[in-house]
Amino acid sequence: EQQRHHRYDREAVLASIEKLGPKEHFSLFGGECLILPLKDVEELLSIAYKKSGHSGLQTNGALITPQHIEVFAKYKTHVGISLDGPDELNDSRWAGTVDATRKQTARTHWAIRALVEKSKEFPHLMPSLILTLHAGNCSKDRFPRFVAWLHELDEMGIQHINLHLMEMDHNAHT
């Protein structure tokens, strides 16, 4: 397997955070913030918590582990999860192969359920969702499954869902 290398300029990030006011809130997002080692994520969430009494991050959720959830509980971290739906409705979040994509989607759905369960003890852990709407999840034949899934999320207790319309940077031909 190919070794992944990710650039993270810790000193530059810490310097940027230091410029924030004493009560200014910041969140981790962009790309996939949980690709950082857990100790780095915890350091940043700790700083956010010390500044404002809470922290936040936006993720696709696939890398969340029970250890992450414990850190999120500790630093009053609100977790936003970006996805497009269950199973094949999330295939636009391609992970290289259909199998890898579906496994990543399953991990995201596990994380949602785990956060919902842990929110019974730590209410701030109830995740919010950003769902991108496109032909892959809202076409005429897939829309009923999408709506049924929204009902499942509602039954789980998820109250904050933002819908994002897919933006096209070129003319689509159908």
N, C-alpha and C positions, 0 to 999 in steps of 0.2 A: 504494500500500500504506500502511496506517495505521502511523504511527510509534509504537513501543512505548516507554513510559516506566516505569522500575522504581525504586522507592524503595530506597535502600541507605544507611543511616546509618553510614558508615564509622567515625566517631568513637565511636559507641555500641557498635558491634561490637568495636572495638579495646579499649575500656574494659572490656567484659565479659571479654574474653580475658585482659586484664591481671590480673583478680581471681583467675584460676586459679592453682593452685600451680605450682611450677617444673617438675614432671614430669607434670602432669595432661594427659591426652589429650583432644582435642576433634575433632569431625568436622563437616564442612559437610553440611547436609541441610535438608529442608523446602522445600516448593514445588519449585523447580528451581534449585539453587545455581549451575549453570553458565550461568545467564542473565546473571550478572555478567560484565563484561569480563575477559578472560584475565589482565590485569595485576592485577586485584583478587583473583581466585582464587589466583594465584601468591603474592601478598602474604600471604594468609591461610594457605595451605599452608606457606609459608616459616616463619611464626610458629609453627605447630603443630610443624613439624619441629625448630625450634630449642628448643622446650619439651620435646619427648618423643622426638625421634629418628625420628618417623614422622608421618604425617597420614592423614586419611581423608575420604571424601565419599560420599554416596548421591545417585544421579541416575537419570533415565530413560535416560540414555546418548545421546539423540538429538543433543545439542550437542557431543559429544566430537569433537575434531579431532586430527590428528597432533601439533599443537603442545601440546594439553592433555596428551597421552600423554607427551610429553617432560617437561613440568612434573611430572606424576605420578611419573615415573621419578626425577627430580631430588630430590623431597621425600619419597620412600618413601611415596607415597600409596596406600592401599588403596582401590579403587573398588568400591562396591556398586551394582548396577544393578537397578532395579525395572521389571518388565514382566510381561506375562501370557502370552506365547507368541509364536510366529511368525505372520506374515501376519494372517489374519482372527481368529486367536485373541487378538490384542492389540488388537482394535478398540474395546474398552471404554476404551482410552486415547485417546480421541477428540481429533483435532486440527482439527476444523472440517468436513472432508469425508473421504469414504472415501479418495480419492487422497492427501490430505495425511497422513492417519493411517497409511496403508501406507508412505508415504515416510519418515515419522518412525520407524516400526517397522523399516524396512530400515536406517536410519541407526544405530539402537540395535544391531541385529544386526551391522552392520559394526564398531561400537565393541567389542562383545564379542570378535569374531574378532581385531581389531587388538590388544586388550589381551592376549588369550591368546598371540598371536604374540610380542609384546614381552616377555611374561613368561619367555620362554626365556632372555632376557638379564637381565631384572630380575624375579625370581620373585614379588616382592611385587605385581606388576601383574596376577596371575591374579585376575580379578574374582570376586566372590560375587554371587549373584542372590537377589532377593526376588520370588517369583512369587505373585500373587494368584489364588486358585482361585474360579471362579464359573461360571454357566451358559454364558457366552460362550466359555469355553475347556475346560470339563470336562463338557459335556453328553454324553449317551450317544453321539451321532454325532461329536463332536469329541474325545472323550477318547483314542481311539487315536492321533490325530495329536499330541496333547499328550504322550503317553507316548513316542512315537517321537522327538519333539523332545528330551525328557529324555535319551534314549539318545544323541542327537547331542551334547548338551552334555557328557555323560560322556565320550564319545570325544574331545572337544576337550580334556579334562583338567580341566574345572570340577568342583571338589570340594565347594563350599559353596553349597547352595541352600536357602533358607528358604521354606517354603510358608505362605502367609497365606490364611486363609479369609475371603472377602468378608463383611463385616458389614453387615447390613441395619438401617436405622433405622426401618423400617416393615414391615408385613406384606406380603410379596410374594404376588401372586395369579397362579397359572399356569393 
